[in-house]
Each structure stands twice: as C-alpha cells, then as structure tokens.
Amino acid sequence: MTQRASQTTTPSVEERALVFKAIGDPTRVRIIELLRSQSDEISGTEIAEHVGVSLALLCHHSSVLIEAGLVNKRKEGQTSYWTLNRDALASALGSLAVTSPADHS
C-alpha cells in the first residue's frame, strides 16, 4: 500500500485488495496479531519463533505484508525489527464498514 493509505484518505480498491490478500493467510494473521499485541518493535527472529515458521518463510510473508503497507520493517545489522502499521490496517478495514449514499446508487 502506498504512503497515502496511512493518511486520512480512503485507500483505493487496489490498495485495499493488497491488504485483504495479505490478511488472507493464517500465518500472516498470526503475525499481525502478534505485532498488534506489542507496544514496541519486535525482531524477525522473535516473530518467526512465535508463529512457528523459518526465517526464510518469514521473509516471504514480510514481503507481502510490506507491499500491503501493514508492516514497517527496519534493519539493524543482520536483525530486522518490525512494527504494525495500525493506521493502514484500520483504514483498509474501516473503509468497508463506512457507507455513503453513493454506495447505494
């Protein structure tokens, strides 16, 4: 998802589709739930251990989550640290719950 999705505007249909694709996998849902429970960033190693996947598989999942704009990831040496982009998640999911008169035309 682009930077725009984390702002106050409604994400485009394409951006929302990326989010829904990302949360359509049980492992990625577990990753999102873990990140949601954290008040600070968490290392990729900790995430992999918690959700029960290899670091290689976590790398694949991170690509999907980052492309959807749901995860922020930074590297420090060999270690990656993750945080959940709560605004992007709320924006994409919230956009489905909000209806406008134009939606019923």
Backbone bond lengths (Angstrom), bond angles and torsions (degrees), N, CA, C in turn:
res aa  C-N    CA-C-N  psi(-1)  N-CA   C-N-CA  omega(-1)  CA-C   N-CA-C  phi
1 M - - - 1.436 - - 1.510 108.02 -
2 T 1.274 117.14 145.22 1.454 120.76 -178.61 1.521 110.66 -77.49
3 Q 1.320 115.10 170.21 1.456 120.81 178.58 1.532 110.43 -56.55
4 R 1.318 116.90 -32.10 1.446 122.33 -178.13 1.520 112.46 -56.13
5 A 1.318 117.05 -34.63 1.455 120.74 -176.40 1.513 112.27 -66.50
6 S 1.300 118.35 -23.96 1.456 119.91 -179.88 1.526 111.61 -87.56
7 Q 1.326 116.90 -0.83 1.447 120.97 176.68 1.521 108.50 -92.40
8 T 1.327 116.74 -169.26 1.449 120.37 -174.07 1.516 113.49 -80.66
9 T 1.308 119.62 -8.77 1.456 121.37 179.21 1.518 110.75 -75.93
10 T 1.312 115.29 154.94 1.457 120.39 177.41 1.517 109.31 -73.73
11 P 1.314 117.50 132.45 1.468 119.71 178.59 1.527 110.27 -64.31
12 S 1.313 115.96 151.73 1.457 120.40 177.79 1.527 109.78 -68.21
13 V 1.313 115.57 166.76 1.463 120.45 177.57 1.520 110.05 -58.75
14 E 1.324 117.32 -41.18 1.460 121.15 179.90 1.521 111.60 -63.41
15 E 1.330 116.28 -41.99 1.468 120.41 179.27 1.526 110.68 -65.30
16 R 1.332 116.33 -41.91 1.466 119.29 178.28 1.522 110.60 -65.35
17 A 1.328 117.40 -37.39 1.464 120.63 178.83 1.525 110.82 -61.26
18 L 1.346 117.18 -38.21 1.465 119.99 177.00 1.529 110.99 -62.94
19 V 1.325 116.03 -40.03 1.467 119.96 178.24 1.522 110.19 -63.75
20 F 1.329 116.63 -46.41 1.461 119.69 -177.45 1.524 111.15 -67.24
21 K 1.316 116.82 -34.80 1.473 120.15 174.40 1.532 109.24 -62.29
22 A 1.327 115.79 -43.40 1.464 120.21 -178.25 1.516 111.92 -64.48
23 I 1.316 117.58 -38.83 1.468 119.03 -177.99 1.523 111.62 -90.03
24 G 1.326 116.68 6.72 1.457 120.84 177.49 1.516 113.79 -83.65
25 D 1.304 117.82 3.07 1.460 122.29 -179.73 1.532 108.85 -115.50
26 P 1.335 117.91 128.97 1.470 120.22 -177.34 1.530 114.21 -57.52
27 T 1.321 117.89 -36.85 1.470 119.63 179.31 1.521 110.41 -65.81
28 R 1.323 116.68 -41.58 1.465 118.87 179.54 1.525 111.45 -68.39
29 V 1.316 117.30 -33.04 1.469 119.72 174.72 1.523 109.40 -63.46
30 R 1.338 117.05 -42.45 1.473 119.85 177.71 1.529 110.66 -62.14
31 I 1.328 116.94 -39.43 1.468 120.64 178.02 1.523 109.84 -62.56
32 I 1.330 116.86 -46.61 1.464 120.93 179.80 1.523 110.68 -61.89
33 E 1.328 116.85 -43.25 1.469 119.95 178.53 1.523 111.67 -62.36
34 L 1.320 116.74 -40.57 1.466 120.37 177.35 1.521 110.19 -63.10
35 L 1.321 116.85 -48.19 1.464 120.05 -179.74 1.520 111.43 -63.33
36 R 1.323 116.44 -36.08 1.468 120.16 179.16 1.523 111.02 -63.59
37 S 1.324 116.95 -31.03 1.462 120.68 -177.93 1.528 112.84 -80.60
38 Q 1.329 116.98 -7.20 1.465 121.47 -177.15 1.519 110.92 -95.14
39 S 1.308 116.62 140.36 1.457 120.05 174.99 1.530 111.31 -91.68
40 D 1.323 116.03 -12.41 1.465 121.32 -179.98 1.523 108.01 -136.94
41 E 1.310 116.09 177.01 1.465 119.75 179.82 1.523 110.93 -67.55
42 I 1.334 114.79 159.72 1.457 122.06 -178.63 1.526 107.34 -135.68
43 S 1.322 116.33 146.14 1.469 119.51 -176.67 1.526 111.08 -76.39
44 G 1.323 115.15 153.66 1.452 121.10 176.44 1.518 112.16 -58.49
45 T 1.319 116.85 -37.31 1.465 120.84 178.54 1.525 110.71 -61.38
46 E 1.327 116.60 -43.69 1.469 120.50 178.63 1.522 111.16 -64.33
47 I 1.324 116.19 -39.79 1.468 120.11 179.05 1.524 110.01 -63.57
48 A 1.332 116.61 -48.10 1.465 121.14 -178.99 1.530 110.63 -58.26
49 E 1.314 116.60 -44.51 1.464 120.28 179.25 1.524 111.17 -63.67
50 H 1.315 116.52 -42.64 1.461 120.86 -176.48 1.529 111.95 -67.05
51 V 1.323 117.48 -41.09 1.468 119.69 -177.61 1.524 112.70 -92.48
52 G 1.321 117.27 -5.97 1.457 121.17 174.11 1.518 115.23 76.79
53 V 1.343 116.28 40.89 1.465 120.23 176.98 1.519 109.34 -127.14
54 S 1.327 115.46 161.70 1.464 120.11 175.80 1.526 109.47 -74.22
55 L 1.321 116.07 162.55 1.458 119.90 176.27 1.525 111.17 -63.22
56 A 1.336 117.19 -34.01 1.469 120.40 178.14 1.523 110.92 -63.70
57 L 1.326 116.67 -43.90 1.464 119.81 178.77 1.522 110.50 -69.21
58 L 1.319 117.49 -36.38 1.457 120.61 176.65 1.531 110.18 -60.86
59 C 1.313 117.33 -37.32 1.464 121.81 178.09 1.529 110.11 -59.91
60 H 1.328 116.82 -43.18 1.471 120.78 177.02 1.525 110.23 -60.74
61 H 1.324 117.18 -48.67 1.459 120.87 -179.20 1.528 111.02 -63.40
62 S 1.321 116.91 -36.39 1.463 119.29 179.93 1.524 111.10 -63.77
63 S 1.321 117.00 -37.37 1.468 120.28 179.01 1.522 111.10 -59.29
64 V 1.323 116.68 -43.78 1.462 121.41 -179.57 1.525 110.33 -67.22
65 L 1.325 116.74 -44.30 1.464 120.90 -178.79 1.521 112.08 -67.17
66 I 1.315 116.88 -37.25 1.470 120.58 178.48 1.523 110.10 -69.89
67 E 1.342 116.83 -43.76 1.464 120.33 178.67 1.526 110.95 -58.44
68 A 1.331 116.66 -36.27 1.460 121.37 178.96 1.524 112.20 -78.13
69 G 1.323 117.00 -8.94 1.461 121.13 179.57 1.511 113.91 79.86
70 L 1.327 117.50 13.40 1.459 120.70 -176.19 1.517 113.74 -86.04
71 V 1.317 116.78 -19.56 1.459 120.70 -175.24 1.526 109.55 -129.04
72 N 1.310 114.67 139.49 1.461 121.59 170.03 1.517 106.13 -105.73
73 K 1.327 116.28 134.23 1.463 120.42 -177.48 1.513 108.58 -134.88
74 R 1.321 115.40 134.82 1.463 120.33 175.12 1.515 108.08 -129.51
75 K 1.327 115.30 150.60 1.471 120.53 179.19 1.513 109.37 -108.83
76 E 1.314 113.80 140.64 1.457 121.88 173.26 1.521 105.34 -133.55
77 G 1.324 115.38 102.31 1.458 119.49 -173.22 1.517 109.10 66.75
78 Q 1.329 116.38 -127.56 1.462 121.29 178.77 1.535 112.99 -89.18
79 T 1.322 117.24 -5.96 1.454 121.50 -174.22 1.524 111.09 -99.94
80 S 1.331 115.47 134.91 1.458 120.05 174.43 1.524 108.64 -104.61
81 Y 1.309 115.26 144.02 1.462 122.09 179.66 1.523 108.49 -121.75
82 W 1.310 115.30 134.01 1.453 122.00 -172.95 1.523 111.57 -116.87
83 T 1.334 114.86 148.04 1.464 122.24 167.86 1.522 107.70 -139.51
84 L 1.308 115.57 155.08 1.456 121.74 177.83 1.524 109.32 -85.37
85 N 1.314 116.85 134.46 1.460 122.04 173.29 1.525 106.28 -86.14
86 R 1.308 115.24 85.84 1.464 121.70 -174.87 1.522 111.95 -61.65
87 D 1.334 116.69 -36.72 1.463 120.26 -179.35 1.526 111.62 -63.65
88 A 1.329 117.33 -42.95 1.465 120.68 -179.99 1.523 110.75 -65.15
89 L 1.331 116.68 -41.80 1.458 120.48 179.47 1.526 110.16 -64.06
90 A 1.316 116.86 -48.28 1.466 121.05 -179.35 1.527 111.40 -63.08
91 S 1.323 116.27 -39.21 1.457 120.31 -179.14 1.523 111.47 -64.66
92 A 1.316 116.79 -45.92 1.469 120.59 -178.97 1.522 111.16 -66.75
93 L 1.320 116.70 -46.09 1.457 119.65 -178.13 1.527 111.34 -71.89
94 G 1.315 116.24 -39.54 1.459 120.59 -179.87 1.514 112.93 -66.13
95 S 1.320 116.60 -29.24 1.462 119.56 -178.31 1.523 111.56 -64.99
96 L 1.314 118.26 -23.47 1.467 120.97 177.34 1.519 112.10 -76.63
97 A 1.313 116.77 -29.12 1.459 121.19 -175.94 1.525 112.22 -83.01
98 V 1.324 117.14 -20.94 1.453 121.17 -177.11 1.523 108.93 -89.89
99 T 1.326 115.04 127.69 1.451 119.12 176.38 1.520 109.21 -116.74
100 S 1.295 114.62 151.98 1.453 120.66 177.02 1.515 107.20 -130.40
101 P 1.334 117.74 162.59 1.456 119.82 178.93 1.523 112.78 -55.19
102 A 1.326 117.75 -31.66 1.466 121.43 179.78 1.524 111.17 -65.65
103 D 1.331 117.11 -25.86 1.464 120.77 -179.47 1.534 111.79 -67.73
104 H 1.320 117.32 -22.21 1.457 120.69 -175.80 1.520 112.71 -99.07
105 S 1.315 117.72 4.64 1.473 121.28 -179.33 1.496 111.71 -80.39
